[in-house]
């Protein structure tokens, strides 16, 4: 039995590490959390949930991921532009997931969060993506 989470993390990381995303977010792409010394703007993705479903002898997995741009600009334009590049990279893409056949990668909802830390404004803009795959 293949680990969907580990293999799906690798597949999403690979899809986000493209020139368009790196040009817009030169700080990098990180799984779960950016390192403390990361320079914005950057992209962070993380698993939110995973549900298994069984049909006959097959197991299907449905995962929900949050993918967002993080920017330290006072206005949301930079993070919103990076989010466009994220969406281009992920919406309806075919992921290469070891041990699974990908069936769907689709954005379900937007994320908008602004916070202030140490006197600086931080924008987090992105979306949640539903990924469905069946175990091979």
C-alpha positions in Angstrom: 0.0 0.0 0.0 1.5 3.3 -1.1 1.4 6.4 1.2 -0.7 8.9 -0.6 0.3 11.8 1.6 4.1 11.4 1.1 3.7 10.8 -2.6 1.1 13.5 -3.2 3.3 16.0 -1.4 6.1 15.2 -3.8 3.8 15.5 -6.8 2.4 18.9 -5.8 5.9 20.1 -5.0 7.0 19.1 -8.5 4.1 20.8 -10.2 4.7 24.1 -8.2 8.4 24.2 -9.0 8.0 25.7 -12.4 9.6 28.9 -13.8 6.4 31.0 -13.7 5.9 30.3 -9.9 9.6 30.8 -9.1 9.7 34.1 -11.1 6.6 35.4 -9.2 7.7 33.9 -5.8 11.5 33.8 -5.7 11.4 33.0 -2.0 10.6 29.3 -2.9 8.0 26.6 -2.5 7.6 25.0 0.9 5.6 22.0 2.2 3.6 22.8 5.4 5.6 25.8 6.6 8.3 28.1 5.3 11.5 28.2 7.3 11.9 31.1 9.6 14.5 32.8 7.5 12.5 32.5 4.2 12.4 35.7 2.2 8.9 36.5 0.8 7.2 36.2 -1.5 7.0 32.5 -1.4 4.5 29.6 -1.7 3.3 27.2 1.0 1.2 24.1 0.5 -0.1 21.6 3.0 -2.5 18.7 3.4 -5.7 19.5 5.2 -7.5 16.2 5.0 -7.7 12.8 3.3 -10.6 10.4 3.0 -10.4 6.8 1.8 -13.2 5.2 -0.1 -13.4 1.5 -1.2 -15.1 0.1 -4.2 -14.8 -3.6 -4.9 -11.1 -4.3 -4.6 -9.9 -0.7 -5.2 -9.2 2.0 -2.8 -9.8 5.6 -3.8 -8.3 8.5 -1.9 -9.6 12.1 -1.8 -7.3 14.7 -0.4 -7.8 18.4 0.3 -4.7 20.7 0.1 -4.2 24.3 0.9 -1.9 26.2 -1.5 -1.1 29.9 -0.9 1.2 32.7 -1.8 2.7 34.6 1.1 3.7 38.2 0.6 5.0 41.0 2.8 3.6 43.8 0.6 1.1 46.2 2.1 -1.4 45.5 -0.7 -2.6 42.0 -1.9 -1.7 42.5 -5.5 1.6 40.6 -5.3 0.1 37.6 -3.5 -2.9 37.6 -5.9 -0.6 37.4 -8.9 1.3 34.5 -7.5 -2.0 32.8 -6.7 -2.8 33.1 -10.5 0.4 31.2 -11.2 -0.4 28.6 -8.6 -3.8 28.0 -10.2 -2.3 27.8 -13.7 0.1 25.1 -12.4 -2.5 23.0 -10.5 -6.0 23.5 -11.9 -7.0 20.3 -13.8 -3.3 19.2 -14.0 -2.3 15.6 -14.1 -0.2 14.8 -11.1 2.4 12.0 -11.1 1.6 10.2 -7.8 3.7 7.1 -7.1 1.4 4.2 -6.4 -1.8 6.0 -7.6 -3.6 7.0 -10.7 -4.6 10.6 -10.5 -8.3 11.4 -11.4 -8.8 15.0 -10.4 -6.9 18.1 -9.2 -9.4 21.0 -8.9 -9.6 24.2 -7.0 -12.6 24.4 -4.6 -12.3 27.6 -2.7 -10.2 30.7 -2.3 -8.2 31.8 0.8 -7.7 35.4 1.8 -5.9 36.2 5.0 -4.1 39.3 6.0 -2.1 39.6 9.3 0.2 42.1 10.9 3.4 40.8 12.5 6.2 43.0 14.0 4.6 46.1 12.3 4.6 44.4 8.8 1.5 43.5 6.8 1.5 39.9 5.4 -0.9 38.7 2.8 -1.8 35.0 2.4 -3.8 34.4 -0.8 -4.5 31.0 -2.4 -7.0 28.2 -2.5 -7.9 24.7 -1.5 -7.5 22.0 -4.1 -9.4 18.6 -4.1 -7.3 15.8 -5.4 -8.8 12.4 -6.2 -6.7 9.3 -7.0 -7.1 5.6 -7.0 -4.5 3.2 -5.7 -2.8 1.1 -8.4 
